[in-house]
Amino acid sequence: MTADELLTVYVVLALGALAAIAWYYAQRQKRFGPMPSEDRIFRCEHCGFVYTDDADVDRSRCPQCGTLNEAILF
């Protein structure tokens, strides 16, 4: 093997190892990372308090002042 071939094999193996490590950590993050919440976000029109409630709720009562509020749409 020539020096060029050895250098090419070395670089390809090093990049392959880095790709394998990156893939492993990406899979690990998916498995142990926090799951996105299904809750809806509400902001009180009266006092400005931001809170969450279940996904199946269209209108929710503010825990601070008791005003009924619509969900925030992003």
N, C-alpha and C positions, 0 to 999 in steps of 0.2 A: 504494500500500500504506500502511496505517496503521502507527503506531508499534507497536501490539500485534502485528500480523502480522509485522513485521520482527523483533521480539524473539522471537516464537515460532519463526520460521525459524532464527534464530541459535542458540537453545537446542537445537533439534532437531538441527541440523547438528553442534554441538559434542558433544552426547551420542552421536550416530552415530559421530563420529570417535573418541571415547574407547572406544566399544564395539568398533570395528574394531581399534584398537591392542591392547586387552585380548585379543581373539580371536587376533590375530597372535602375541602373546607366549605365550599358552596353547598354541598349536600348536607353537611353537618349543620350548617346555619339554618337550612330549611327545616330540618328535623327538630332542632332545639330552640329555634327563634320564636319570638312571641307571635301568636296568631292575630290577625286583624279582627277587631271587634265588630259584631253585627249590630251593635246599638246605634240608635239615631242620636244626633246632636241637636240640642235645643238651646235657644237663648231667650231669656225672659225679656219681654217688651217693656215691662214695668221697671224692674230693678237691674237688668243687664246681666244677671247670673247665667253662666254657661254650665249646662249639665247634660247627662245622657239618660236615655230610657230605652226600653226594649224596641226591637225593630218593628214589631207589629202595632205600635202605638202611633196614631196620627197626631193627636194633640196630647200634651203632657202638662201636668200641674207643676209649677215651679216649687221646689222644696224650700225656698227662702220666703216668698211672699204669697204663694198660692194662686198666681195668675195662670190661666190656661194659655199655652203657646204652641205654635206650629213648629215643625222640624225645620232646621236650616238645610237648604239645598245648595250643594257646591257645584 
